[in-house]
Amino acid sequence: MALSIQKANEIVRSVISGPTVTAPHVAASTQVQKLLDAWRATPHYDTLDMIEAELVGIAHELKQTPPERLKTYMDLKEKERVTWIGQAQLVKIGGQQ
């Protein structure tokens, strides 16, 4: 989950920094969808991978988010990502009993 959010946030940051993008929410949504399409086209053997449903949801949410609220959206997703990273660390620390 954390990796999916991280990749989407990287895309949003890139789009926001582009001075010629007139509809950043649509551009970010489109780029997340392209990432998802590329992800679907490759086999996934690693258990630490992106989550398809999260990417689909982010692409949809980005399209619905007003451009002036993209930064706020990205900040909220970053907080969520940090929570998932914390959960993953707890699992690693606990390990198999």
N, C-alpha and C positions, 0 to 999 in steps of 0.2 A: 504494500500500500504506500509506504513512504517513498519508494522509488517512482511510482506512478505520479505522485504529487510533485516530487522534485523535478521530474522531467517536464511536467506541465508548467510549473513555476518558471523554469528556465525559458520555455517558449514564450510565456507572457512577458517576462522581463525583456526578452529580445524584441518582441513586437512593440512594447511600450517605448523602447529606446529608438525605434525606427521613426525618423522625422517625417517620412512621406506616407505613413499608414493613415488612411482616413477613417477606417472603421476597425480599430484595434481589437475589439471584442470578436468580430467576425474573423479577422485574420488569425487571432490566437486559436479560436475554435477550429478553424480549418487546418492549422498546423498540428494541433493535438490530434485531429482526425487522421491526418497523414501519418503521424507517428503510430497511431493505433493500427492503421492499414498495414504499415511496414512490419509492426510487431506481429500481426496476425499471419503474415506471409512467411514467417520464420519459425522453425521448431524451437521449443523451449524445454531444455533439459535441466536447467538450473532452477532450484527451488526458490532462489532469491530473484524474483522476476517481477515485472509489472503486473498489475491486475486489470484485466480487460474492462470489467464493469466500472472501475474507478475512472479509467480514461474516457469511457463513453459518457459517464456522468459529468466529468469536468468539461468535455467538449460541449455538451448541452448547456451546462451552467454558464460557460463563457459566452456563448451566443446570446443568452438571455440577460447577461450583465451589462448595464450601461457603461460605456467607455470610461466615464469619470469615476466609476467604482471598481475598475480592474485592480488597482493597487490595494484597495481594501479587501477584495476577494482573495488576492494573492497572499496577503498577510494572514487571513483566516486559514487558508489552506496550509500555509507554512506552520502555523500553530498545530494544526491537525497532524502534519508530517512529523513534527517533533514528538507528539504523543505516540505515534506509531513506532518511532525509533526507540522511545523509552520502553514500550511493550516488547519490542524485539530484544532489547538488551536484557530484560527480565527473563525471557525464555532462554537466552544464551547462558545467563548466569546460573539458572536453575538446572538446566540440562536434563538428561535422562536420570531417573532415580532407580 
